[in-house]
């Protein structure tokens, strides 16, 4: 597993984001993808040691395609300039919360949660936070969690969501449109031998957060 090849390929791709270059360098892409797949398989094994919901998924069910959907985008570049993988119960197309890794030269991060869910799931998560706000606060305010991820990072509503009391003491927690956290990583960290262990440690710290969100999804009527 050599992530140097991954970063080098992505750097070259960002400077040559066109079909002609990509086709001419398809073997380089395939080699980089193989390295990223091997890295993903290591993370699956590591995450499964503390989150059994991840044990049965495959790397293919986690890794996102590099090809961009440009149909409704002003940016017509055909390829993403990153490799990304989401580790979640049921694979990346499921509604559950995910551990996420994003490798992009100068812009890499590990993170996780539920990003821009449909209305029914978002309402279920808000209800879980509303009824169990003490438990949720205990998770996100734990020192190791805050040292690793800081605060929840997502857009918020200007006003409390419909159906919830405006005088709820933790009403700010209900305004989020997504429930996600993240941790930026330097290229030098990605290229270190300790990188898989560091990412896995971040994900283990995130596990109670993921478990809380998944409980909300699982309890949907």
N, C-alpha and C positions, 0 to 999 in steps of 0.2 A: 504494500500500500504506500504510494508515493504521491502526496498532495502537492508537491512542487509542480508536477506535470499538470495538475488541475489548474492551479493559479496561472501558470505560464500560458496554457491554452486559452483561458478566459481573458487574459491580458491581450493576447493576439486577436481574439475574436472581437473584443470591444473596439479595436482599431480597424477591423476588417469585417464589419457586420453586413455581409452580403452573401448571396447564395453561391456565387462563383468561388469565392475564397473558401467557404465552408465545404463545398463539394471537393475542392482540391485538397483540403486538409481533413477529410473524413476519417482517415486512419488515426490522426492525432486526436480528434474528438473521441473516437471509440476507445482509445487507450486512456484518455482522461476520464471518460465515463466509467470504464472498468475500475479505475482507481477509486473514484467516488463511490461506486457500488460496493467495493470491498470495505471502504470506510463506513458506509451505511450499515453493512452487515455486522460490523463490530459494534456499532451503536445499538442495533437491535438486541444483540446478546446482552450488552451491558444494561440497557433499560429494562429488559425482561427480568433481570435479577431483582428488581424492586417493584416493577409494574407488570404483573402477569398478563395483562390485556395485550401487551406488545409481543408476547412470546411467539404467537402463531403467524405474524405478518411476515412478508418477504420484502426484500429491498425494492423490488419492482412495484410493490404496492405503496411505497413511500416516496420514491423519487419522481419529481416533476419533470415533464418534457422540457427540452431546451427551446422548442419551437414556439414562437409567440403567436397568439391569436390577434391579428392586426385588423380584423374586419371593422371594428368600431373604435380604433385608435388613430390619433393623429401621427403617432410614431410608427412608421412602417418598417422599421428594422426587423428582419425576420427571426432573429434569435435573441434569447435572453443572455445577459452577460453574467449569469450566475448559475451555479448548481444548487438546487434546493431539495430538501427531503422533509416530509412530515411523518412523524411516528404517532399513530393513533389507532385506537381500537377499531377494527374493521377496515383499515387502510385509508388512504388520503381522501377518498370520496365519501367517507362516513361523516355523520354530523357531530362526532365526538371531539373533545379537546385534543390538541396535538402538541407534541414536542417538535420543535422545528430547528433545522440547521440550514444556514444560508451562507454559501461560500462565494465571495466576489472580491477580487483584489481591491483592498482599501475600504471595503464596506461589508465585511463578514460579521455575522452575529449568530448566537443561539438564542432561542426564545420559545414561546409557547402560549397556549391558551385557545380561545375561540375567537376567530377573526371574522367580523362582519357577518354574523349568522342571520338566517332568515328570522322573521318576526316571532314565530312561535318558539324557537329555541332561545332567542334573546329574552323573551318574556319569562321563560322557564328559569333561565339563569338569574334574572333579576328577582324572581320570586324566591329562589333558593337563597340569594344574598339577603333579601328582606327578612325571611323567616329565621335565618341562621347567621345574622350579621356578626355576632360575637365570634363565632367559629371562623368566619371568613376573615375578619380583622386579625384574629390570632395568627392565621396563615400568612397574610400579606405583610404583617408588621413584625414578623419574626426577624431577629437581627440578621441571621444568615441569608434569609430571603431578600431582605432590603439591601444588604451589602452586595449581593450578587446581581439583583435585577432593578433595584430602586423602586420607583412607584409604578403602578399600572400605567401603561402608555397607549392611549387610544383617544379618538374623538369622543366628545360628550355632548349630550343635549344641553340646551340653554336652560330648560325647565325640567322639573321632575316628570318622568314618563306617566302616561295616563294609567289610571288604575292603582296608583300608589299614593299614600298620603304625603302631602307636601311637608308636613312637620316631622317626618321620620328623621331621627337624629343622624342617621348615616345616609341621607338621601343622595349625597354626592356619589356614593357607590352605585346607585341605581341609574345614573345618567349615562354611563358608558355605553357606547354603541358596539364595542368589542371588549373582551376581557383577556388582555394579553400583556406579557412582560417580555423584556429582551435584554441582551447583554452583548455589547459590541466587542469584537476581537481583532487584534492586530494580525497582519500577515505573518509576522515572526512567530506568533503564538500558534497559528495554523500549521506552520512548518516544523514545530517542535515535536519530539517524540511523545511528549505528555499530552498532546492535544486531544486524542480520543478520551483519555481519562478525565481531562478538564471538562469537556463537553458533557460527558456522562455524569460527572459530579454536579454540574449545573442542573441537569435534568432531574437528578435525584432530589436536589433542593426544591425543584419545581413540583415534584410529585404530589404533595398534598393539595396544591392549587389545581392541578389537573384532575385529581380525584374528586375534588369538590365540584368542579364544573361538570364532570361526567355524571355525577350523581344527579345533577339537575336535568341533564339530557335523558338519563335513564328513567327518571321519575315522571316524564311527560305523559300526560293522559291521552 
